[in-house]
Amino acid sequence: MQILPNHFKRALAAGTPQTGLWSVLPHAYVSEIVAGAGYDWVLLDTEHAPSDVPLMLQQLQGVDSAAARAGAGHGTAAVVRPAWNDPVLIKRYLDIGAQSLLLPFVQSADEARAAVRATRYAPEGMRGMGGSTRASGFGRIKDYVQCCRDELCVLVQVETREALDELEAIAGVEGIDGVFIGPADLAASMGHAGNPDHPEMRAAIDVAIRRILACGKAPGILMIDETRARECLALGALFVAVAMDLLILARGAEAAAARFRLAPAAASKSSY
């Protein structure tokens, strides 16, 4: 038995843009549905979603189920966002089989190095030796400890003005595969809370994408607005989430209800 190749990581390294879906509905059924929709990657969130390690295991199994039906090399990649850049959380998500992690609120090169160290076994890092974990095929991947780092993708999230000031130092850390720009928190940090489309924000994002590319790393962002998402891709962003499952469900449900809701005048005419 061999470790599965991380096609998402390889696509980023090759400069191939990857469009994704942001998933905050923590259920394996939902994960399986969205993973079969045709996106390159799906973000499985635990920072702003009511999910945890046991639930995430089921979500990863849902993604794997969809990938199995898609065929080798054609499935949607799972990217897990832990609630914090914490070595214990990182260890637990890696052990249940996550190969790509997005770590929030990384403010400095030291914090980026800590993120990388948490994904590496000693002597390169501090990841605990977990024995026969799901990640190692329950012990069936005999060389997992030696080869897993090549298939792990470490993405860090910059989402404050202070983090932007440290962008080159963060992106320059060895082992960091990509840097994700968090537009909502960045907007709040820059004095534009709730308005990530502010002109100052747009300019900061555009410049950040170019700076990350100049460091040789993959830029990423969540951008639901289609026009703006395409602009970010044109600028060189390589992993862009262009939709969110909760919004698709909520807005779609509202739109369907609105189409069949009787206007007050019509309702009064139909009453006896």
C-alpha positions in Angstrom: 0.0 0.0 0.0 1.3 3.5 -0.9 0.5 7.0 0.2 -1.9 8.8 -2.1 -0.4 11.6 -4.2 -1.5 15.1 -3.3 -2.7 16.3 -6.7 -3.7 19.7 -5.2 -0.2 20.4 -3.9 1.3 19.4 -7.2 -1.1 21.6 -9.2 -0.1 24.6 -7.0 3.6 23.9 -7.5 3.0 23.7 -11.3 1.2 27.0 -11.3 -2.1 25.5 -12.3 -5.1 27.5 -11.0 -7.4 25.6 -8.7 -11.0 26.7 -8.1 -12.7 25.6 -4.9 -15.8 25.6 -2.7 -15.8 26.7 0.9 -17.8 24.2 3.0 -19.0 25.2 6.5 -21.9 22.6 6.7 -20.3 19.9 8.8 -21.8 16.6 7.7 -20.3 13.8 5.6 -23.4 13.8 3.4 -22.8 17.5 2.5 -19.1 16.9 2.0 -19.8 14.0 -0.4 -22.3 16.2 -2.4 -20.0 19.2 -2.8 -16.9 17.1 -3.5 -18.7 15.5 -6.4 -19.7 18.8 -7.9 -16.6 19.3 -10.0 -14.4 21.7 -8.0 -10.7 21.2 -7.8 -10.7 21.5 -4.0 -13.1 21.9 -1.1 -12.3 23.7 2.1 -13.6 21.9 5.1 -13.8 24.4 7.9 -13.6 24.1 11.6 -12.7 27.7 12.6 -16.1 29.2 11.8 -18.1 26.0 11.5 -19.4 23.6 14.3 -17.1 20.8 13.3 -14.4 18.9 15.3 -12.0 16.0 14.7 -14.6 13.2 14.8 -16.9 15.1 12.5 -14.0 15.9 10.2 -13.1 12.2 9.9 -16.6 11.6 8.5 -16.3 14.6 6.2 -13.0 13.4 4.8 -14.6 10.0 4.2 -17.4 11.7 2.3 -14.8 13.5 0.1 -13.0 10.2 -0.4 -16.2 8.5 -1.4 -16.9 11.2 -4.1 -13.3 10.9 -5.3 -13.6 7.1 -5.7 -16.5 7.6 -8.0 -14.7 10.3 -10.0 -11.8 8.0 -10.7 -8.1 8.2 -10.0 -6.7 11.7 -10.3 -10.1 13.3 -10.9 -11.5 13.8 -7.5 -11.8 17.0 -5.5 -9.1 17.6 -3.0 -9.9 18.2 0.7 -8.3 21.2 2.4 -8.9 21.2 6.2 -8.9 24.4 8.2 -8.2 23.8 11.9 -9.6 26.3 14.3 -6.1 27.6 15.1 -2.4 27.2 14.2 -2.0 24.7 17.0 0.3 21.7 16.9 -2.1 19.4 18.8 -5.0 20.2 16.3 -2.6 19.9 13.4 -1.4 16.5 14.6 -5.0 15.2 15.0 -6.2 16.3 11.6 -3.1 14.8 9.9 -3.6 11.5 11.7 -7.1 11.1 10.4 -5.9 11.6 6.8 -5.9 15.3 6.0 -3.1 16.0 3.5 -3.7 19.8 3.0 -4.1 22.2 5.8 -5.1 25.9 5.8 -3.8 27.4 9.1 -5.5 30.7 10.2 -4.1 33.9 11.6 -0.4 33.5 10.9 1.2 36.8 11.8 4.9 36.2 11.4 7.6 34.0 9.9 8.1 32.3 13.4 4.4 31.3 13.4 4.7 30.0 9.8 7.8 28.0 10.8 5.8 26.6 13.8 3.1 25.5 11.4 5.5 23.6 9.2 7.2 22.0 12.3 3.8 20.7 13.5 3.5 18.8 10.2 6.9 17.2 10.3 8.2 14.3 12.3 11.5 14.7 14.3 14.2 15.8 13.8 12.6 18.3 11.3 9.6 19.0 13.5 7.5 18.0 16.4 4.6 15.9 15.0 3.9 13.0 17.4 4.4 9.4 16.2 0.9 8.1 16.1 1.4 4.5 15.2 -1.3 2.9 12.9 -3.3 6.0 12.1 -5.8 6.4 9.2 -3.2 8.6 7.5 -0.8 5.6 7.3 -3.5 3.2 6.1 -3.7 1.9 9.6 0.0 0.9 9.4 -0.2 -0.6 5.9 1.8 2.2 4.3 5.2 1.0 5.7 7.2 4.0 4.6 4.6 6.6 5.7 6.8 8.4 8.2 9.6 8.7 5.6 7.5 9.9 2.6 4.4 11.7 4.0 6.0 15.2 4.1 6.2 15.1 0.3 2.4 14.9 0.0 1.5 17.3 2.8 0.5 20.8 1.7 0.9 23.6 4.3 -1.1 26.8 3.6 -1.0 29.7 5.9 -3.6 32.5 6.2 -2.6 36.2 6.4 -5.6 38.3 7.5 -4.3 41.5 9.2 -2.4 44.6 8.2 0.4 43.4 10.5 0.6 40.1 8.6 0.8 41.9 5.3 3.8 43.8 6.6 5.5 40.4 7.2 4.3 38.8 3.9 7.6 38.1 2.3 9.0 36.7 5.5 6.0 34.4 6.0 6.0 33.3 2.3 9.7 32.7 2.4 9.5 30.0 5.1 10.6 26.6 3.8 7.7 24.1 3.7 5.0 26.7 3.2 3.2 25.9 -0.1 0.8 28.8 -0.3 -0.4 31.9 1.4 -4.1 32.6 1.7 -5.5 36.1 2.0 -8.4 36.3 4.4 -10.5 39.1 3.0 -13.0 39.6 5.8 -10.6 39.8 8.7 -8.2 41.8 6.6 -10.9 44.3 5.9 -11.7 44.6 9.6 -8.0 45.0 10.4 -7.7 47.9 7.8 -10.8 49.7 9.2 -13.3 48.4 6.7 -15.2 45.7 8.7 -18.0 44.2 6.6 -16.7 45.9 3.5 -14.0 43.6 1.9 -14.8 45.3 -1.5 -13.5 48.7 -0.3 -11.1 50.2 -2.9 -8.2 50.1 -0.3 -8.9 46.4 0.2 -9.0 45.7 -3.5 -5.7 47.4 -3.9 -4.1 45.6 -0.9 -5.3 42.2 -2.2 -4.0 42.8 -5.7 -0.6 43.8 -4.4 -0.5 40.9 -2.0 -1.2 38.4 -4.8 1.7 39.7 -6.7 4.0 39.7 -3.7 3.2 36.1 -2.9 3.9 35.1 -6.5 7.2 36.9 -6.4 8.2 34.8 -3.4 7.5 31.6 -5.5 4.5 30.6 -3.5 0.9 30.0 -4.4 -1.6 32.8 -3.5 -5.1 32.0 -2.5 -8.3 33.7 -1.5 -12.0 33.2 -0.8 -14.0 35.4 -3.3 -17.7 34.7 -3.8 -18.2 37.6 -6.3 -17.6 36.0 -9.7 -16.2 39.0 -11.4 -13.8 39.7 -8.6 -12.8 36.0 -8.3 -11.9 36.0 -12.0 -9.9 39.2 -11.5 -7.9 37.4 -8.7 -7.3 34.4 -10.9 -6.1 36.7 -13.7 -3.7 38.4 -11.3 -2.2 35.0 -10.5 -4.1 33.6 -7.6 -3.7 29.8 -7.7 -6.3 28.5 -5.2 -9.5 30.5 -5.2 -12.7 29.5 -3.4 -15.5 30.8 -5.6 -18.6 29.5 -3.7 -19.8 28.5 -0.2 -22.2 25.7 0.5 -24.1 27.5 3.2 -24.8 30.5 0.9 -25.8 28.3 -2.0 -28.3 26.6 0.3 -29.6 29.7 2.0 -29.9 32.0 -1.1 -31.2 29.1 -3.2 -33.9 28.3 -0.6 -34.8 31.9 -0.3 -35.1 32.4 -4.0 -37.3 29.3 -4.5 -39.6 30.5 -1.6 -39.8 34.0 -3.1 -40.9 32.7 -6.5 -43.9 30.9 -4.9 -44.8 33.3 -2.2 -48.1 35.0 -2.8 -48.1 38.8 -2.9 -50.5 40.4 -0.3 -53.0 41.4 -3.0 -53.1 38.0 -4.6 -53.5 36.4 -1.2 -56.5 38.5 -0.3 -58.3 37.7 -3.6 -57.9 34.0 -3.0 -59.3 34.1 0.5 -63.0 33.2 1.2 
